[in-house]
Amino acid sequence: MSRTERRLLAAIALCVALVYARIARADEDGVLALAQALVAEANFTATNDHAAIAHVLQRRAAQRGVSLATMCGLYVSVLRQRSGVYVVNTPRAMWIRGLNLDGAKPAAWPANQSWAANAPRWLAVIATARAAIAGTLANPCKGAEHWGSEQDRVWRGLERVECSAHVRNVFYRTVPR
């Protein structure tokens, strides 16, 4: 192999490594945004809601051609930004955005709540987000395009989706016209 061929192979290998690093970073951004969204929308322990919400967000991201992290920011109020500034800045929103993949206590975590009791729950939500992204998380609300409350159905022209497991939120699909 000539010196030029070796350099060309090295350059190709470097490009491939950079592409994989970028994909891995995007995946991690998606995992974190999805996990934060799940906590924001269904707290730490509503696992059936987590699964259904994850599927809705992934479906909507694919439909719009945006990353999962972007869709979480568009759809979940505590993660939404306008001109780089968060729209919701309540204490709860701040600690949710402070949740991280290493499981460390968020800087804005409420002093009257035990992080030691909630850290394992947070790590379980991260595992759920990873399973959703990997495609191994069952969807208890097949066909759902939205979630929220009963009031959403009235003004959005939605019909309720029957879920195969108990959920706290209400899941909907668009009414065919």
C-alpha positions as CSV (number, residue, x, y, z in Angstrom):
1,M,0.0,0.0,0.0
2,S,1.4,3.4,-1.0
3,R,1.8,6.3,1.4
4,T,-1.1,8.1,-0.4
5,E,-3.4,5.2,0.0
6,R,-2.6,4.9,3.7
7,R,-3.3,8.6,4.1
8,L,-6.5,8.3,2.2
9,L,-7.6,5.3,4.4
10,A,-6.6,7.3,7.6
11,A,-8.7,10.3,6.4
12,I,-11.7,8.0,5.7
13,A,-11.4,6.3,9.1
14,L,-11.3,9.7,10.7
15,C,-14.4,10.9,8.9
16,V,-16.2,7.7,9.8
17,A,-15.2,8.1,13.5
18,L,-16.4,11.8,13.5
19,V,-19.7,10.8,11.9
20,Y,-20.2,8.1,14.6
21,A,-19.3,10.5,17.4
22,R,-21.8,13.0,16.1
23,I,-24.5,10.3,15.9
24,A,-23.7,9.1,19.4
25,R,-23.9,12.7,20.7
26,A,-27.3,13.2,19.0
27,D,-28.5,10.0,20.5
28,E,-27.4,11.1,24.0
29,D,-29.1,14.5,23.5
30,G,-32.2,12.7,22.5
31,V,-32.0,10.4,25.5
32,L,-31.6,13.3,27.9
33,A,-34.4,15.5,26.3
34,L,-36.8,12.5,26.2
35,A,-36.1,11.5,29.8
36,Q,-36.6,15.1,30.9
37,A,-39.8,15.4,28.9
38,L,-41.1,12.2,30.5
39,V,-40.5,13.5,34.0
40,A,-42.0,16.9,33.0
41,E,-45.2,15.3,31.7
42,A,-45.6,12.3,34.0
43,N,-43.3,12.6,36.9
44,F,-40.8,9.9,37.8
45,T,-43.0,6.8,38.2
46,A,-45.8,6.8,35.6
47,T,-44.1,4.2,33.5
48,N,-47.0,3.4,31.1
49,D,-47.4,7.1,30.4
50,H,-43.6,7.3,29.8
51,A,-43.8,4.6,27.2
52,A,-46.8,6.2,25.4
53,I,-45.4,9.7,25.6
54,A,-42.0,8.5,24.2
55,H,-43.8,6.9,21.2
56,V,-45.8,10.1,20.5
57,L,-42.7,12.2,20.6
58,Q,-40.7,9.9,18.4
59,R,-43.6,9.6,15.9
60,R,-44.0,13.4,15.8
61,A,-40.2,13.9,15.4
62,A,-40.2,11.5,12.5
63,Q,-43.2,13.2,10.8
64,R,-41.7,16.6,11.1
65,G,-38.2,15.5,10.2
66,V,-36.6,16.9,13.3
67,S,-34.5,15.3,16.0
68,L,-36.1,13.8,19.1
69,A,-34.4,16.5,21.2
70,T,-35.9,19.2,19.0
71,M,-39.3,17.7,19.2
72,C,-39.1,17.5,23.0
73,G,-38.3,21.2,23.1
74,L,-41.2,22.0,20.8
75,Y,-43.8,19.9,22.5
76,V,-42.9,20.0,26.3
77,S,-43.3,23.5,27.8
78,V,-40.5,23.2,30.4
79,L,-38.1,22.4,27.6
80,R,-39.4,25.0,25.1
81,Q,-37.2,27.9,24.1
82,R,-37.7,31.1,22.2
83,S,-34.6,32.9,20.9
84,G,-32.5,30.7,23.2
85,V,-34.4,31.6,26.3
86,Y,-36.6,29.1,28.2
87,V,-40.3,30.0,28.1
88,V,-41.1,28.4,31.5
89,N,-38.8,29.2,34.5
90,T,-40.6,27.8,37.5
91,P,-38.6,26.1,40.2
92,R,-39.9,22.7,38.9
93,A,-38.9,23.5,35.3
94,M,-35.5,24.5,36.4
95,W,-34.8,21.2,38.3
96,I,-36.2,19.2,35.4
97,R,-33.8,20.9,33.0
98,G,-31.0,20.2,35.5
99,L,-31.6,16.5,35.4
100,N,-28.6,14.8,33.7
101,L,-27.5,11.5,32.4
102,D,-25.0,10.7,35.1
103,G,-27.7,10.8,37.8
104,A,-26.2,13.7,39.8
105,K,-28.5,15.9,41.8
106,P,-29.7,18.9,39.8
107,A,-28.5,22.2,41.2
108,A,-32.1,23.5,41.5
109,W,-33.4,20.3,43.2
110,P,-35.9,21.3,46.0
111,A,-34.3,21.3,49.4
112,N,-37.4,19.7,50.9
113,Q,-37.2,16.6,48.7
114,S,-34.7,13.7,48.9
115,W,-32.6,13.3,45.8
116,A,-31.4,9.9,47.2
117,A,-35.0,8.6,47.0
118,N,-35.5,10.0,43.5
119,A,-32.2,9.3,41.9
120,P,-33.0,5.6,41.2
121,R,-36.4,6.7,39.7
122,W,-34.6,9.2,37.5
123,L,-32.1,6.5,36.3
124,A,-35.1,4.2,35.5
125,V,-36.6,7.0,33.4
126,I,-33.3,7.3,31.5
127,A,-33.4,3.5,30.9
128,T,-36.9,3.9,29.6
129,A,-35.8,6.7,27.2
130,R,-32.9,4.5,26.0
131,A,-35.3,1.6,25.4
132,A,-37.7,3.8,23.5
133,I,-35.0,5.1,21.3
134,A,-33.7,1.5,20.7
135,G,-37.2,0.5,19.7
136,T,-37.6,-2.1,22.5
137,L,-40.3,-0.3,24.5
138,A,-43.8,-1.5,24.0
139,N,-46.4,1.2,23.1
140,P,-49.5,0.9,25.4
141,C,-51.4,3.6,23.4
142,K,-51.0,2.5,19.7
143,G,-51.9,5.2,17.2
144,A,-51.7,8.1,19.7
145,E,-50.6,11.4,18.3
146,H,-51.1,13.6,21.3
147,W,-51.6,13.5,25.0
148,G,-53.0,15.8,27.5
149,S,-56.4,16.3,29.3
150,E,-60.0,16.0,28.3
151,Q,-60.1,19.7,27.4
152,D,-57.6,19.1,24.6
153,R,-60.0,16.9,22.7
154,V,-62.7,19.6,22.4
155,W,-60.6,22.3,20.6
156,R,-58.2,20.1,18.7
157,G,-60.6,17.7,16.9
158,L,-59.1,14.7,18.6
159,E,-60.5,11.3,19.6
160,R,-59.4,9.3,22.6
161,V,-57.1,6.3,22.0
162,E,-57.8,3.3,24.1
163,C,-54.6,2.2,25.9
164,S,-53.7,-1.4,26.8
165,A,-52.4,-0.3,30.2
166,H,-53.5,2.1,32.9
167,V,-52.2,5.7,32.1
168,R,-52.7,8.9,33.9
169,N,-52.8,11.2,30.9
170,V,-55.3,11.0,28.1
171,F,-54.0,10.0,24.7
172,Y,-55.5,11.0,21.4
173,R,-55.4,10.6,17.6
174,T,-56.6,13.1,15.0
175,V,-60.2,12.5,14.0
176,P,-60.3,11.4,10.3
177,R,-62.1,14.0,8.2
